[in-house]
Amino acid sequence: MRNQSNQYLTHWTNFWVFVFCVTILGIGRGGEAAIVLLLTMAYVFFTSTDGRSKYKLSRDEIIFVALVILYWLLNLLNTLFQPEGLEFVNTRMALSAMDNPMRWLLMLPIFFLLRRHRLDWRVIAIGLSIGVFITVSIAVYQVYFLGHYRAPGGMNHAISFGQFMVVADLLLWVPMMYAWNTNKKLLSTILLIASLAAFYGSLLSVTRGAWLAYVFLLLSFVIYTLKRSMFNKYYLFSKPVLLRISLAFVVFFLVALTEQYQTIKSRTADTFVQASVGSYDSATGDRLVLYKLALEVGRQFPFGVGPNHFRAGGKAVIIMDAISHSDVTVKDQNSNILTKEDIITLQEQPSLNWQYPFLYLESFNEDGSLRYTTRYRHAHNEWLNVLAENGIAGVILLTLLFAFPMKIFWQNLSHKNDLVGMYSYCGILFIISFAIFGQTQSIFSSHDVLIFFIFFLFLFLAQISKLSNIDDNHNSSY
């Protein structure tokens, strides 16, 4: 009876993981499926008679869970305590600031649920494929029927859509190869088509920063094949790999024949032209100015200004900088110049939250060049954004949340169980991709991106643990 119950829960968990994969990629809404999985874990916890053995963690898992909890605690402390003048003005703003960081803690039970049940990798791969087909279909409609020059697909922003498509493409490569090598040719073909669709979707998004992940894919793929197969050309030059690379060029050539290619070409060319003449700020979309501001906020407030409070910290820095430099001009969101008296009055305000008294401020050098800006609510770099909002401790914990899982994935890359190796390679591609995205975007400021990252990071680590324990107990794999 207990075995039947466990089997039912395994099927139930697989189904909702499938739903999550479809909805988070297809329409950017995976929270509902995550809630069902959370409730499932609550049911298991209160009804299971397995005792504490099912929740016993390995040393690496204990460290990882501790890092997750510490990162959440740091965000909580930064929400409760801010520098003078930068306090949240009401409870609603404080709760809103903790909304995204709370995902790390709230989704932790899903990690324990996925450690208990062996997921079917085919369910995950097919779910990702369906999600890709849905969102790319939406993107095609947006570009060729609605006239959007950058498609957001089923997401709320083109950058998030582009990042999702690149990650989905990379993640589909791995099960595509695994399916081919395990003689599942039809499934491998479906995943190949889905991977190409995701690549096409990334082109429709015109998210240039996300494409850097493809460079790493080529390098990592060579390392992966050499590490697992020791120079076996069968894996390195297998048919699906060669076909996938060839068809990618075909897709790009076909896109080059459309008007959408002109958008890609013009935006990329503008970036190179601006960089070549020394206009680095324009070439990076004012990102260098934001990076400089984030570093200054981190210097002035080494313990951080609080989650989702980058703009308030930036306004404080602009005010302090303008008071100490007479040649600096400060303007509000309507381009009205603020007098020295206005700036001094701002410094004496009891609150500098981002809504009051100006939406955002910008400062300019004597030659008219942009010095600092709080036009954007985030630093457009995840690590610098965390430095400003959570201080040096936040940067350390965020780095460890990337580096420590990478260590686990690398250690298991050549595991005797091919599924463990597959999940480990997926995890490496996943971590590196988001690390690359995080250099040009505050990736975890997006609710959908954060849920996607946490869920699949937990999934890969949990399944590696589950499959490794099965091998230790001498159970066969399917």
Beta strands, then each sheet from edge to edge (+ up, - down):
strand 1: 329-332
strand 2: 361-364
strand 3: 370-373
sheet 1: 1+ 2- 3+
end
